[in-house]
């Protein structure tokens, strides 16, 4: 069957026009590439994107249903400069077994940011408590990474009725052994700042011990990430001023002494951000906590060792008495 020359030319023209339109759209907003990849990952995991106004604040989160009704609910809080997508590798190991709630914390990702909002540990813990009351029917298994771990510790201590079990991964908010990252923060800098290719590389090197565990960021996605992080610089600095240098910087460690729930502490043995000595500091305040130090992992234990973390989380849920 022959295709008329005019039809073939018209089809080629339409395809070219479509490619040009896509190119213009990506040039205007290259972050679309990243959002599209996040959406692809979410769909591959069978997670739904949810959005709802709670206590006057718009939350956005990914949610997954368990295979059996009545399964525990896992609420996962991401870290500083992070988003809900940081949890997807771990979610792939836990989906179906539990109900998964993976929000962007207020001010981050797709959740609402108030220009004059407080995004310190105490304020975020209070907002997460409101979220938990609105979307869950009972106590949750609360997981927090880095800054999200500090928020989770405060929440578990101040609202024990909302938290059945607690998992802190490379959590911030406690004193730890001196390292380059901590000294730079105390000097007023932001070691996580990204404004060019070199600082993006530094950021990823700080986070990951294994280069192979890094999420791929090919061009032009790298350009999109750099542009996005430039726009976030002011907000990131304001949050770090509060949780890294302000009077709240050790609040999670102080509140941790009140935590009574079954608890798991997970750390990367090569964490360049929150030195592994923090594992012992949190452990001294939560002496009943299980401890897991992961060799071959840096600050992103949830992404570098998702199988080991998933196994430890499952053991805490199934073996530790409520």
Phi and psi in degrees as a GROMACS rama.xvg file:
@    title "Ramachandran Plot"
@    xaxis  label "Phi"
@    yaxis  label "Psi"
@TYPE xy
-89.6227  141.7  UNK-2
-96.4978  123.469  UNK-3
-52.8894  139.884  UNK-4
-56.7595  -40.9173  UNK-5
-62.9969  -39.8754  UNK-6
-67.2592  -41.0968  UNK-7
-63.1775  -42.3975  UNK-8
-64.1236  -41.6313  UNK-9
-64.2101  -40.9209  UNK-10
-63.9324  -42.3493  UNK-11
-62.9362  -39.2632  UNK-12
-64.6295  -41.8685  UNK-13
-64.2144  -42.1732  UNK-14
-62.3349  -43.2452  UNK-15
-63.0646  -42.054  UNK-16
-63.4494  -39.536  UNK-17
-64.195  -40.9057  UNK-18
-64.1522  -40.3195  UNK-19
-63.2295  -43.4951  UNK-20
-61.4242  -42.9271  UNK-21
-63.5512  -42.6178  UNK-22
-60.7  -42.1174  UNK-23
-64.7829  -43.0412  UNK-24
-61.5098  -42.934  UNK-25
-70.1229  -32.958  UNK-26
-65.7299  -39.6261  UNK-27
-72.223  -36.6554  UNK-28
-142.052  78.1375  UNK-29
-63.9025  -17.7191  UNK-30
-64.0596  -15.9278  UNK-31
-57.9342  -35.2032  UNK-32
-59.5165  -44.5029  UNK-33
-67.5213  -44.3416  UNK-34
-61.087  -39.0109  UNK-35
-64.6564  -39.7386  UNK-36
-67.261  -40.7635  UNK-37
-60.2603  -42.6753  UNK-38
-64.0043  -39.541  UNK-39
-61.9354  -44.5697  UNK-40
-62.9139  -42.7947  UNK-41
-62.015  -45.6361  UNK-42
-64.8705  -38.2736  UNK-43
-62.8137  -28.5079  UNK-44
-88.1115  -3.83391  UNK-45
73.2266  25.4324  UNK-46
-94.4966  148.489  UNK-47
-102.966  145.969  UNK-48
-90.0617  125.672  UNK-49
-122.027  150.56  UNK-50
-146.706  137.99  UNK-51
-161.705  144.35  UNK-52
-86.8027  122.906  UNK-53
-129.002  122.643  UNK-54
53.6707  39.2914  UNK-55
79.1909  8.40935  UNK-56
-125.207  131.815  UNK-57
-83.8068  118.71  UNK-58
-102.197  146.095  UNK-59
-127.352  135.061  UNK-60
-151.068  162.73  UNK-61
-101.281  141.368  UNK-62
-137.053  138.164  UNK-63
-130.124  141.072  UNK-64
-92.3473  148.388  UNK-65
-81.2105  162.387  UNK-66
-71.2917  -29.0445  UNK-67
-121.146  136.109  UNK-68
-63.2976  145.851  UNK-69
87.2642  2.12157  UNK-70
-68.2449  153.488  UNK-71
-58.501  152.271  UNK-72
-100.424  129.807  UNK-73
-105.025  123.747  UNK-74
-110.254  120.805  UNK-75
-115.369  125.246  UNK-76
-112.711  121.024  UNK-77
-78.0127  173.394  UNK-78
-97.5293  -175.712  UNK-79
-61.1671  131.567  UNK-80
68.0584  4.9994  UNK-81
-95.594  -168.365  UNK-82
-159.674  176.375  UNK-83
-58.0704  -28.6018  UNK-84
-66.041  -19.6412  UNK-85
-59.6361  -24.2685  UNK-86
-90.0154  -3.85672  UNK-87
-64.8128  -34.7946  UNK-88
-65.004  -40.0332  UNK-89
-70.9939  -38.7964  UNK-90
-58.8295  -34.0204  UNK-91
-61.8029  -27.6845  UNK-92
-88.3341  -16.2021  UNK-93
-113.082  -11.882  UNK-94
-62.3461  146.797  UNK-95
87.0469  -36.0823  UNK-96
-79.2939  -34.9359  UNK-97
-134.255  162.684  UNK-98
-79.5533  129.985  UNK-99
-111.189  128.128  UNK-100
-122.669  115.646  UNK-101
-128.373  89.6836  UNK-102
-89.9936  156.325  UNK-103
-80.0878  124.817  UNK-104
-64.7484  152.07  UNK-105
-52.4378  129.234  UNK-106
96.6942  -15.1214  UNK-107
-120.042  156.751  UNK-108
56.3769  -129.985  UNK-109
-97.2478  1.72389  UNK-110
-82.2567  161.196  UNK-111
-68.8788  142.475  UNK-112
-118.637  124.462  UNK-113
-93.1098  131.467  UNK-114
-55.4518  -38.1863  UNK-115
-106.283  21.0921  UNK-116
-75.9305  155.639  UNK-117
-95.8867  120.635  UNK-118
-118.784  30.5083  UNK-119
-79.1138  179.836  UNK-120
-59.1637  -48.1992  UNK-121
-66.4036  -45.5755  UNK-122
-65.9813  -42.7603  UNK-123
-66.2946  -38.3161  UNK-124
-62.0371  -40.0916  UNK-125
-65.4054  -40.0417  UNK-126
-68.6723  -37.9243  UNK-127
-66.3841  -34.9289  UNK-128
-60.4225  -42.7308  UNK-129
-63.6085  -40.3855  UNK-130
-61.3057  -46.3915  UNK-131
-62.1601  -41.4721  UNK-132
-63.8274  -33.639  UNK-133
-78.7521  -31.2311  UNK-134
-117.538  0.319217  UNK-135
-124.867  158.155  UNK-136
-103.178  0.850637  UNK-137
-173.233  -174.333  UNK-138
-59.6461  146.992  UNK-139
-112.724  163.965  UNK-140
-88.5746  113.939  UNK-141
-100.465  122.441  UNK-142
-113.632  133.236  UNK-143
-136.906  134.409  UNK-144
-112.477  132.374  UNK-145
55.9094  -120.877  UNK-146
-56.2925  -39.552  UNK-147
-62.6903  -29.2495  UNK-148
-68.2779  -39.8515  UNK-149
-62.617  -42.3345  UNK-150
-62.5288  -43.3492  UNK-151
-62.8892  -39.2051  UNK-152
-63.4424  -43.3329  UNK-153
-64.0413  -43.5088  UNK-154
-62.9217  -45.9047  UNK-155
-62.7939  -35.2229  UNK-156
-75.1879  -40.2495  UNK-157
-89.5376  -22.803  UNK-158
-132.774  64.0782  UNK-159
-62.3383  -22.8731  UNK-160
-67.9755  -16.9606  UNK-161
-94.9869  -12.6373  UNK-162
-124.516  116.896  UNK-163
-86.0476  -39.3737  UNK-164
-145.012  157.376  UNK-165
-134.067  136.269  UNK-166
-128.176  119.891  UNK-167
-111.205  121.963  UNK-168
-114.103  116.38  UNK-169
45.8409  47.761  UNK-170
-76.937  145.14  UNK-171
-93.4206  171.198  UNK-172
103.661  17.2188  UNK-173
-142.298  153.83  UNK-174
-65.2549  147.221  UNK-175
-149.351  171.009  UNK-176
-58.0749  144.713  UNK-177
-59.5039  130.883  UNK-178
-142.988  171.879  UNK-179
-62.9657  -41.0112  UNK-180
-59.2964  -50.995  UNK-181
-61.418  -40.2839  UNK-182
-64.4633  -39.5852  UNK-183
-65.8589  -38.9846  UNK-184
-62.8818  -46.1387  UNK-185
-63.9112  -27.2291  UNK-186
-81.8805  1.62935  UNK-187
97.3822  2.77568  UNK-188
-90.3716  174.775  UNK-189
-126.767  96.46  UNK-190
-62.1839  -17.4684  UNK-191
-90.6222  -0.546987  UNK-192
-61.7272  136.354  UNK-193
-128.09  120.481  UNK-194
-140.812  3.07774  UNK-195
-161.358  179.781  UNK-196
-63.1861  -36.936  UNK-197
-66.8002  -42.6574  UNK-198
-72.8369  -28.8414  UNK-199
-64.3537  -41.9421  UNK-200
-63.8505  -41.5976  UNK-201
-62.3485  -42.8927  UNK-202
-58.3545  -48.6485  UNK-203
-67.437  -35.5754  UNK-204
-65.8512  -36.6163  UNK-205
-63.69  -40.4846  UNK-206
-77.429  -42.5353  UNK-207
-111.966  133.832  UNK-208
-81.7336  -40.5014  UNK-209
-96.7028  119.082  UNK-210
-61.0326  -34.1937  UNK-211
-66.8482  -18.1382  UNK-212
-86.9395  -10.0829  UNK-213
-64.0145  145.237  UNK-214
-69.0975  136.853  UNK-215
-66.9209  133.878  UNK-216
-130.58  73.6646  UNK-217
-73.6878  160.207  UNK-218
-69.0148  139.264  UNK-219
-92.0773  8.89759  UNK-220
-62.0801  -36.5333  UNK-221
-60.2929  -40.8393  UNK-222
-60.9389  -40.5664  UNK-223
-65.305  -42.8258  UNK-224
-63.0662  -44.7577  UNK-225
-62.2902  -45.0013  UNK-226
-62.8282  -40.9569  UNK-227
-63.8299  -45.9243  UNK-228
-66.915  -31.7525  UNK-229
-59.7021  -42.8239  UNK-230
-66.9556  -25.6671  UNK-231
-89.3019  -3.35927  UNK-232
-56.4742  -45.0461  UNK-233
-63.1504  -44.5003  UNK-234
-65.3617  -45.8312  UNK-235
-57.756  -42.1419  UNK-236
-64.3136  -40.3941  UNK-237
-64.508  -38.4374  UNK-238
-69.5623  -42.7318  UNK-239
-64.8048  -35.5175  UNK-240
-58.1052  -32.146  UNK-241
-85.966  -47.2287  UNK-242
-91.717  -16.9009  UNK-243
-103.484  -25.883  UNK-244
-130.868  -14.4931  UNK-245
-83.9973  -176.976  UNK-246
-65.7371  -15.5841  UNK-247
-89.5857  -0.25251  UNK-248
-61.3455  -26.7127  UNK-249
-110.67  14.0472  UNK-250
-58.5599  -45.8772  UNK-251
-57.7994  -41.2325  UNK-252
-65.6752  -37.1421  UNK-253
-66.9572  -43.6033  UNK-254
-71.6867  -24.1008  UNK-255
-59.5287  -27.5054  UNK-256
-63.076  -16.7603  UNK-257
-95.2625  -1.28197  UNK-258
-76.3651  125.678  UNK-259
-116.669  -12.6443  UNK-260
-68.6185  153.648  UNK-261
-53.7685  129.341  UNK-262
-132.836  144.537  UNK-263
-123.276  129.149  UNK-264
-108.71  123.242  UNK-265
-122.723  131.248  UNK-266
-138.794  146.689  UNK-267
-82.2628  129.511  UNK-268
-64.4665  -18.3951  UNK-269
-114.824  29.6917  UNK-270
-66.1548  117.775  UNK-271
-92.0833  -5.18214  UNK-272
-97.7219  -69.5391  UNK-273
-101.432  100.568  UNK-274
-50.796  141.468  UNK-275
-56.9455  -16.7385  UNK-276
-60.7062  -20.5191  UNK-277
-64.8113  -26.783  UNK-278
-58.764  -43.8235  UNK-279
-71.5464  -34.4035  UNK-280
-64.8558  -46.2358  UNK-281
-65.6415  -39.2399  UNK-282
-62.142  -34.0768  UNK-283
-66.698  -29.4766  UNK-284
-87.6737  -22.6683  UNK-285
-125.545  72.6844  UNK-286
-63.6613  -21.2219  UNK-287
-83.3427  -2.49476  UNK-288
-72.1611  142.709  UNK-289
-75.0218  151.499  UNK-290
-129.073  139.093  UNK-291
-139.133  114.353  UNK-292
-105.849  120.784  UNK-293
-103.155  111.569  UNK-294
-70.4222  147.971  UNK-295
80.5687  12.6618  UNK-296
-130.782  144.418  UNK-297
-102.125  -137.711  UNK-298
-70.6928  -25.3563  UNK-299
-98.3699  56.6488  UNK-300
-56.2801  -34.7952  UNK-301
-64.7772  -23.3895  UNK-302
-103.628  -29.0907  UNK-303
-83.7983  -31.4321  UNK-304
-132.753  56.2488  UNK-305
-64.6907  -30.94  UNK-306
-66.3377  -46.1384  UNK-307
-65.9551  -40.4467  UNK-308
-66.3566  -43.6221  UNK-309
-60.7501  -41.1856  UNK-310
-64.4877  -40.4193  UNK-311
-69.2203  -39.1864  UNK-312
-64.3273  -45.3286  UNK-313
-61.0576  -41.1181  UNK-314
-64.6649  -40.0636  UNK-315
-61.3324  -42.4284  UNK-316
-68.7736  -43.8294  UNK-317
-89.8207  -21.1684  UNK-318
-107.497  -33.3081  UNK-319
-80.5405  128.613  UNK-320
-66.1023  143.132  UNK-321
